[in-house]
């Protein structure tokens, strides 16, 4: 990933490694960022900023 930082499939495989290591939140964050940055789905693109903002806040609970 350091050698080819723009090769997106590595980020997806990295997320799977994180999942296997029990880093579930970090794995989800990686995948959500990838979806937000690469989707061609227009309705998902509309929420790209929100997805990116909340990607690292999945465990936070608002009271």
C-alpha positions, 0 to 999 in steps of 0.5 A: 500500500505504501508503494502503490497508494492509489491502487484502490483494490489494496484498500479493500483487501486491507479492510478484510485483513483488519476485519480478520484481526478483529479491527471491525470498526477500522475495517468498516471505516476503510470500506465506507471511505472507499465506497464514498470516494469511488461509487458511481451511484448518484444517490450514494454520491449525494451522501458522500460527505456524510459517509466520509464524516461518519466513517470513523464515528460508527461507535459513537452514540448521541444522547 
